Amino acid sequence: MPANLYETLGVPKNASADELKKAYRKLARQYHPDRNPGDASAEERFKEVQNAYDVLSEPEKRKQYDTFGSTNGRRGGNPGDFNVGGNFNVGDLGDLGDLFGGLFNRGRAGRDTRGQRGADLEVQVNLSFEDSLRGIETRIPVEVETACRECNGSGAKPGTAPAMCPECKGRGVKSENQGLFALSQPCPRCRGNGTVIEDPCPKCLGLGRERRTKRYTVKIPAGVRDGTRIKLKGKGETGLGGGPAGDLHVVTRVARSPLYERRGSDLVIDVPVTYAEAALGATVDVPTPDGPISLKVAPGSQDGKLLRVAGRGAPRLNGAGRGDLLARVRLTVPQKLTKAEREALEQLQKVSRENPRERLFA
């Protein structure tokens, strides 16, 4: 067993309030009885963590503990029994209620009745490059956990209902006297629900929930990229105890284009040109997402030169127009020459005044 409350939470003695809360939340999730049904050691660890945080999270109690409650200054007992100035109930679930939502909150008198928000879900949708530019509407299957249709989420066999827990009398917690203070913990019989199911639903086995596949219609806006996230509010897992549903995040996976390279909202395309076209200038046809256009290549264009065509790129997601098309000149060299082509090039070589390697020796 840890020697003191700080070791229980795994934090140094000078830990800040935020560090205490972060450590507490992590350990509470790990050892919560609902996640470890039937595990007595996890339940005991959960009580230790909860008690340690109740003491250290309040400045006055922490100050008194630092002064009198360390293992060096105590007269027996264990760190989980620390008490300051009378009784305090470590079963107060104010902070833990925020962490686990409506886990213990079933509308019982004097208890917080907020439900637990459902989990968020994430699915991927595959798109062709062309569909990513024009946008589409598609239906996607999503596996979600919903209330059982057989028992309407009660967990009890149709025709029956959950009964009040005989151990905690519907409170969801049990109190134990620990000398000078009372320790409250989730009821081991009902695990904090306040009710027990004597005759469980045969379909969900008493869980009250089942997994189903739902189909949602999703509008994919024009201009999405690979990895764009689209949130559908309230389409995630159903909440517990009347809590709101989570959200559904749709992630787009866009196939590569054989023609275009995407740079933000701009599209880059390689345009092959012959030596003669680059040297003398030419008008060439270039494909765009909206159809081919004619593009002028200026005389003397070098390999790699970018020619910008405004407004022919990808749509911008914020609705502010479109990007540009960048046509990149790519000089092509023929692998085989006809006799006439060879003679023409040899004649050009004889009359050419250009020495492209001259600057290497300057």
N, C-alpha and C positions, 0 to 999 in steps of 0.2 A: 504494500500500500504506500502511496506517496507520502513523504514526510510532512508536507504542509499543503495549504490550499493552492499556493502558486504552482507547486509540482503537480497537483491534481489537474490544473488547467494547462500545464506545460509552458508556463510563461515565467520570465524573470520577475524579481520582486519590484523592479521599477517599471513594470509594464504599464502602458497608458490605458485609458478607459477603452479606446478603440481596439487595442490589442487584446484586452480581456474579452471584449464582446466577440471578436473574431474567433478567438480560441474556443470560447464557450459554444458558439453556434456550430463550429466544426465538430466538436466532441459530442454535442447533444444530438446532432444528426446521426453520428456514427453509432451511438449506444442507445438511442431511443428504443423503448420496449416494443413499439409498433414495428420497428425494423428488425428486432431480434426476439420474436415470440418464443417464450419458453427458455430463454437464455438467462439464468439467474445471475451470472457474473456480469453480463452486459447491463442488466437492470440495476445491480449494485453500483456499477461504475457510473451509470446515468445519474443515480442519486448523489454520488460524490461530486460529480461535475456541477450539478444543479446547485448543491449546497455551497460549493466553493464560489460560484459566480454570485450567488445571493449575498454573500459576505463581502467579497472584494469589489463588487460593482457599486456599493454604497460607501462614499468617502468616510463617513464617521465610523462605520463598522470596520472598514479596512484599516483605519488609523488605530483603532483599539486592537484589532488582530495583530497588526505589525508590532504593537507595543507589548501585548500580553499573550498573544495566541500562537507564537511560534513554538516549535518543538523544544527549543531551549528554555522557554519561559513558561511552559505549561506544566500542570501537575497531573499528568495522565490523560487518558482519553485519546481520541483520534481526531485528525483535522476536520472530519466531516461533522463533528459534534460542536464546533465552535459556536458560542452564543455571546451576544453583547447586550447587556442591559435588559434582560427579560426575554420573553418568548418572541420568536419570529418564525413565520411559516415559510419554509423553503419551497413549498408547493405552490406559491403564488406564481401563476403562469403568465404574468403580464408580458415579459419578454419572450418566453417560450411560445406564447400564443401567437406572437407575430411570426415566429419561425415556422411553426407547424400549422398555422392558419386555424381551421376549424376542427382540428383533430379531437380536442376535448370539448368542443363547443357544440352542443346539441340542443341549445335553447333552454337549458335548465336554469332555474331561478338564481339570480345573482351571478351568473357566469356571462362572459363575453360571448355573444352569439355570432360573431363574424365567421363566414365560411372560408374555406381554403381555396385559393385560386388554382385552377387547373394548369397542368404543365403545358409549356409551349412545344410545338412540333415543328419538324423541318422535313421538307420533301424536295426532291430535285425534278426539274422538267427539262427534257432534252429538246433543243431547237436547232434547226438548220440555220446557217448564216443568213440566208435570205429572210427567213421568218423573224430573225432577231432585228432586222432592219425595218420590216414593215409592221411588226406586231401582230399577234394572233390572239384568239380566244380559244381556250382548250379546257377540257375536263380532266382532272387528275384524281386518282384514287388515294385516299388517306386512311390509314388504319388508326382508329382512335378508341379510347376506353370510354364507354358511356354507361349510363344506368342500365341495369339488367332489365330487359323487356318483360321477362317472366314475372319478376317480383317488384317491378317499378323502382328498383334501387334499394329496397328495404333489406334485402338479404334473407328475408324469411320466406318460407314456403307459401305460395299463394293461398289465401284463406286464413293465414296466421299473421302474427305481428311480433316484432321484438318485444321482450319482456324486460321489466326493470331489473337491473342487476341486484341480486340478493345480498351481495357483499358490501357494496358501497351505497346501496339504496338510491341509485340513480345519480349520485354526485359525480362519479367518474374518478374520484380520488379517495385514498384512504389515509388516515392520519395515525401516526405512531408517536407515542410519548418517548422522547429521548432526553430524559432528565429534566433540564430547565426549559426545553423548547419542544415544539411539536413539528414533526417531519411529515409532510404530505407528499404522496407519490401517486402516480397513476395506478388505478385499481388493477391488480393482476388478473382478475377474472374477466373484466370487460375491456381492459386495456384503454381505459379512459373514456369509453363511449357512454357509459351510464346504462347501457342496455345489453342484453345477451340474446342470442338467437338459439332457441331450443330446438326448432325444427327448420334447418336451413333450406334455402331454395335449391332444388336439384340441378338447376342450370348453372348458377354462378357459385354454388357451394357456400353460400352465405356471405360472399364478398359484396354483393349488391351491384357489381359492375361486370361488364363483358366487353370484349374487343369486337369491334365492327369495322367494316370498310365503308367509308362514305366517299362520295364523289362531289367535288367542288368545281364550279366553273371559274376559271381564272383568266383575267384579261392581262396579257403580256404586252406592255407598251412598246411602241416602236423605239428602237435604239438601245435595247438592253444589251449588256455585255456578258461574257462568261463570268459567273459569280455574282451577278446582280441579285439582290434579295428583295422580295415583294412580301409585305406583311398583310395577312388577312386577319383582322382583329376578331377575336372570339371564335375562331374556327379550330382551336386546339383541343386539348383534353377538357372534358367536362369538370367543373369545379366540385368540391366536396362540401357538404353542409350548406348548400345554397350559394356557395362562392362562385365568382365569375369564371367563365371558361378561359383557357389560355389562348394564345395566338398561334396561327399557322404561318410559318416562314417558307416561302417558295423560292428556291435558288435555281437560277437559270444556268444551264450548261449548253454553251453554243459551240457548234461544230466549226472547225477551221474552214476558211474559204480557199479554194485553189487559185483564186485570182487576187484577192485583196488582203492586205495587211492592215490591221486596225491600229490607229494611234489616237486614242481618245475618241473624238467624233469625226476625225479625218480618216480617209481610206487611201492607202497607197497601192498603186498598181504598177508593175513593170511593163514598159512598152518597148518591145524590140524594134530597132531601126537598123537599116543597112548603113554601111560606111558612106555610100553616096548620099543617102537621105540626110545623114547627120552633117555631112560636109556641105551639101548644096541647099539643104532645107527641104521640107516636104510637109504635106498635109496627110495625117494618118488617122484611121478610125480607132477609137478607144471605147471599150465597153464601160458602162456605168450602171449602178443599180436601177436607173430609170431608162436604160436603153443606150445604144451607141451614140457617140458624138464625134465630130471631126475636130482634130487638134493640130495646130500648126507647130511644127518643129523648126526652130530658127536655124539658119545656116551656121555651121561651126559648133553645133551643140555637142557637148562632151558627154561621155558615158557617166551616168549617175545624176545628171541634171534633173531637177524636179520642176515640173510644169503644173501650176496650180489652177484648178477649175473650181471656182467658188460655188458653194451650195450643192455640190453633187456627192457629198459624203454621207455619213450616218446621221439619223435624227438625234438631236440632243434630248436627253430624258426630261430636262426641265421645261421642254416645250419651246426653247428659244432658237428656233430654226434648225439648220443642219450644218454639219461640218463641210470640209472641202475634199475634193478628189485631188490627190497628188500623183501625177503621171511621171514615173521615173524612167528616163531614157536609158535603154540598155543596148549598147552597140553590139551587133552580131557579126561574127567573122565566118564566112562560108568554109566548110570543111573540104569541099570539092569544088574545083573551078573548071569551067569549060575552057576550051582553047581561046575563044574570043575574050573571055574574062581575064585569063592569065595575061594575054598580050596587052590588054588595056591597062592592067595594073602595073605591068613591067614598064610600059610607056609612062605611066603616071610617076613611077618611082624615079625614072630618069629625069623628068622635068621638075620634080618636087624640090622646093628649096628648104623645106622644113627638116630640122634635125631634132627630134624630141628628146634626145639624150644629151644634148649640148650642155644643158644646165647642170648635169651631173658632174662636169669637170670644170665648172666656172670657179 
